[in-house]
């Protein structure tokens, strides 16, 4: 069975995000005031697995080995059929 997996990679709290700062500043210049802005990456992945637990474990392995830097980033994994 193929599972649809959504992986979101974000910087951990307290990490400097220059891209988000630049976007927030640009929004302010356009008249849009924001209290905060964060930047995340979204990966939609189709994973072939026996069950949802196996698909999630595989996605978490992908994050640990390539997609996320565990020192400065956190990730979340959501699996649907």
FENHUNOR-V365321 format. One record per helix or strand of 3 or more residues. SS is the DSSP state (A for helix, B for strand). FROM is the first residue (numbers start at 1). TO is the last residue. Records with the same first field share a line. If there is no record, write none. Layout:
SS->FROM-TO / FROM-TO
//
This chain:
B->2-11 / 40-48 / 73-80
A->18-29 / 52-67
//
